[in-house]
C-alpha cells in the first residue's frame, strides 16, 4: 500500500509491505506494533495530536521506514533528516499510522 507525504517541501512516496515490521525491528531495535501503540496515545479525541505524550523519534523512524521502502536510495535516517528544512509532524504521523493500519488490515482508503 502506498501514500504520498510532503516532508521538507518534497513529495515522497511511502510504501508499506509485509516486511516492514521485520525491517523496523532490524533498523531501530524496537517493535513496530508497540511503537504504533505509543504513537496512538498522542492522538486526541478531536483527531489532533498531543506530541508531548510521545517520543518524537518514533514518528521520524516510522516515516523514514515507509519512505525508504518506496525509495531504496534514501540515505540513513539521520542523514536524511539533516537534509530537511521542516518535518510536518501531524501530517507525517497521520499518514504513517493510516498506512500501517491499512497494511495490517488489508484495507486501503486510496484504492
Buried (B, 14 or more C-beta within 10 A) or exposed (E): BBBEBEBEEEEBEBBBBEEBBEBBEEBBEBEBEEBBEBBEEBBEEEEEBEBEEBBBEBBBBBBBBBBBBBBEEBEEBEEBBEEEEEBBBEBBBBBBBBBBBBBBEEEBEEE
